[in-house]
């Protein structure tokens, strides 16, 4: 593994054509430390597992997408707003472009899930989801419908706390949240995509209920007796760039 990886360059706005625009809202970041040996068989050989001080992480990230549209078109009714729940880990390619590898992406929009799976090489699933605001905070539920493996889903309740601030480079929060590169595999070819947005306005979150089977569905064991690191971000406005083959 390289001695040092440039983690600032991926946060800079690319000089490329924007293909889509999104708004991501009510993001909850739940993270657990996991052994590199547990992740290695589930990640393409061309990618290295990215670590913070030698520790690898898996992240569960539920959120809501709104204003989803191609950059040159207005939003299409029925396809521009839906909930999503992602399960991911962190990788880099030959010491560059630290980014995300998704084990699964569950979306409450059948068309979006099909298109991203078919054309983007991403492990999308169609799921039934809800997000409700309660006296305690926010409740998020996800139940995967197709394709499998099933059962897979989550039932979460949490409350944001504290002041929202951008994470500082070099911190664990920056390592986990500030990811602007994604990798995918399509027909045996490694692909890389980019997004750009302002830094996440992160604040701590207190989790009241945490039931999930998404890790197990991906072939991962959640660490027993280990509470997740929990952070919340209210929203970011996102530019999405083309997915390209990795040289």
C-alpha positions in Angstrom: 0.0 0.0 0.0 1.3 3.5 -0.8 2.8 5.5 2.0 0.4 8.5 1.3 -2.7 8.9 -0.7 -3.9 12.3 -2.0 -7.3 12.6 -0.4 -7.8 16.3 -1.4 -7.7 16.0 -5.2 -10.9 13.9 -5.5 -12.8 16.6 -3.6 -12.0 19.2 -6.3 -14.6 19.9 -8.9 -13.8 18.0 -12.1 -13.3 19.8 -15.4 -15.9 17.6 -17.1 -19.4 17.7 -18.4 -22.0 17.2 -15.7 -24.5 14.5 -16.8 -26.9 14.5 -13.8 -27.8 16.6 -10.8 -29.1 15.3 -7.5 -30.0 16.6 -4.0 -29.1 14.1 -1.2 -30.9 14.7 2.0 -31.2 13.2 5.5 -28.0 11.2 5.2 -27.1 8.9 8.1 -23.6 7.5 8.1 -23.2 4.3 10.2 -19.7 2.8 10.2 -18.2 -0.3 11.8 -14.5 -1.5 11.7 -14.2 -4.8 9.9 -11.2 -7.0 9.1 -9.5 -6.4 5.8 -9.7 -10.2 5.3 -13.5 -10.1 5.4 -13.6 -7.4 2.7 -10.9 -8.7 0.3 -12.9 -11.6 -1.3 -15.8 -9.2 -2.0 -13.9 -6.4 -3.7 -12.3 -6.7 -7.2 -8.6 -7.6 -7.2 -7.7 -4.4 -9.1 -8.8 -2.3 -6.1 -7.0 -2.0 -2.7 -8.9 -1.8 0.5 -8.5 1.7 1.9 -7.8 2.1 5.6 -7.6 4.7 8.3 -4.6 4.1 10.6 -4.7 0.5 9.4 -8.4 -0.1 10.1 -10.9 -0.9 7.3 -14.6 0.1 7.6 -18.0 -0.8 6.2 -20.6 1.9 6.0 -24.4 1.8 5.9 -25.8 5.0 4.5 -29.6 5.6 4.2 -30.7 8.9 2.6 -33.2 10.5 0.3 -32.6 11.6 -3.3 -34.6 14.5 -4.7 -34.3 16.6 -7.9 -32.8 13.7 -9.7 -32.5 14.7 -13.4 -30.2 14.7 -16.4 -28.3 18.0 -16.4 -30.0 19.2 -19.6 -33.6 18.2 -18.7 -36.1 19.1 -16.0 -37.0 16.4 -13.4 -39.3 13.7 -14.6 -42.3 13.2 -12.3 -42.2 9.9 -10.5 -38.5 9.3 -11.0 -36.9 12.4 -9.4 -37.5 11.6 -5.7 -36.9 8.4 -3.8 -35.2 6.9 -0.8 -32.0 4.9 -1.0 -29.8 2.8 1.3 -26.2 1.9 0.4 -23.8 -0.5 1.9 -20.2 0.3 1.1 -16.5 0.1 1.9 -13.5 2.2 0.9 -10.9 1.5 -1.7 -8.3 3.1 -3.9 -6.7 2.2 -7.3 -2.9 1.9 -7.3 -2.6 4.5 -4.6 -4.8 7.0 -6.3 -8.4 8.1 -6.4 -9.6 6.9 -3.0 -13.3 6.1 -3.4 -16.2 3.8 -2.6 -17.0 0.2 -3.5 -20.7 -0.6 -3.1 -21.7 -4.0 -1.9 -25.4 -3.0 -2.5 -27.5 0.0 -3.3 -31.2 -0.3 -2.5 -33.5 2.3 -4.1 -37.3 2.8 -3.8 -37.5 3.4 -7.5 -37.7 0.4 -9.8 -36.7 2.3 -13.0 -33.7 4.0 -11.4 -32.5 0.7 -9.9 -32.8 -1.2 -13.2 -31.1 1.6 -15.2 -28.2 2.0 -12.8 -27.7 -1.8 -12.6 -28.0 -2.3 -16.4 -25.9 0.6 -17.6 -23.7 1.6 -14.6 -22.6 -1.8 -13.4 -23.7 -0.9 -9.9 -25.3 -3.5 -7.5 -28.7 -1.8 -7.3 -31.9 -3.4 -5.9 -35.5 -2.3 -5.9 -36.8 -1.9 -2.3 -39.7 -0.7 -0.3 -38.6 2.2 1.9 -40.0 4.9 4.1 -38.6 7.9 6.1 -40.6 9.4 8.9 -40.0 12.2 11.3 -41.1 11.4 14.9 -40.8 13.0 18.3 -37.5 11.1 18.8 -36.0 12.1 15.5 -36.0 10.2 12.1 -37.1 6.7 11.3 -35.8 5.0 8.2 -37.0 1.6 6.9 -35.9 -0.5 4.0 -37.1 -3.9 2.7 -35.4 -5.3 -0.4 -37.8 -6.7 -3.0 -35.7 -7.7 -6.0 -33.3 -9.0 -7.1 -31.9 -11.0 -4.2 -30.4 -11.9 -2.0 -33.3 -11.5 0.4 -34.2 -11.0 3.1 -32.2 -7.8 3.3 -33.2 -4.5 4.8 -33.0 -2.2 7.8 -35.1 -0.5 10.5 -33.4 2.5 12.0 -34.4 5.3 14.3 -32.0 8.2 15.2 -31.7 11.8 16.1 -29.1 14.3 14.9 -27.3 16.1 17.7 -24.7 18.9 18.0 -23.5 21.5 15.5 -23.1 20.7 11.8 -19.6 21.3 10.6 -17.4 20.2 7.7 -14.9 17.5 8.6 -11.2 18.3 8.6 -8.8 16.5 6.3 -6.8 13.9 8.2 -9.7 13.0 10.5 -11.6 9.8 10.6 -14.8 11.7 9.7 -13.2 13.1 6.6 -11.9 9.6 5.6 -15.4 8.1 5.9 -17.6 10.8 4.5 -15.7 12.9 2.0 -15.8 10.4 -0.9 -16.2 11.6 -4.4 -15.1 8.6 -6.5 -17.1 5.4 -7.0 -16.0 2.1 -8.6 -18.1 -0.5 -10.4 -17.6 -3.6 -12.4 -19.4 -4.2 -15.7 -18.7 -7.1 -18.0 -15.4 -7.7 -16.3 -14.2 -4.1 -16.8 -13.5 -1.8 -13.9 -15.3 1.6 -14.1 -14.8 4.8 -12.2 -17.3 7.6 -11.7 -17.1 11.0 -10.1 -19.4 13.3 -8.2 -18.9 16.7 -6.7 -20.7 18.7 -3.9 -19.8 21.0 -1.0 -18.4 19.3 2.1 -20.9 17.4 4.1 -22.3 19.4 7.1 -21.7 16.6 9.5 -23.1 16.3 13.0 -23.2 13.5 15.5 -26.2 11.2 15.6 -27.7 9.2 18.4 -29.1 5.9 17.2 -32.2 4.5 19.1 -33.0 1.5 17.0 -30.8 -0.5 14.7 -32.0 -3.6 13.0 -30.4 -4.6 9.7 -29.7 -7.6 7.5 -27.9 -5.9 4.7 -24.4 -6.8 5.9 -25.3 -10.4 6.1 -26.9 -10.4 2.7 -23.6 -9.0 1.3 -21.6 -11.8 3.0 -20.3 -9.7 5.9 -20.6 -10.2 9.7 -21.5 -7.1 11.7 -19.1 -6.8 14.7 -20.8 -8.1 17.8 -21.2 -5.7 20.6 -19.7 -2.8 18.6 -21.9 0.4 18.3 -21.5 2.1 15.0 -19.9 5.5 14.5 -23.0 7.6 13.6 -23.0 10.9 11.7 -25.8 12.9 10.0 -25.8 15.4 7.1 -28.9 17.4 6.3 -28.3 17.8 2.6 -25.8 18.4 -0.3 -26.4 19.4 -3.9 -24.6 17.0 -6.2 -23.1 17.1 -9.7 -22.7 13.7 -11.3 -20.1 13.0 -14.0 -19.7 10.2 -16.6 -18.6 6.7 -15.5 -15.5 5.7 -17.5 -13.3 2.7 -17.8 -10.3 2.7 -15.5 -7.0 2.8 -17.5 
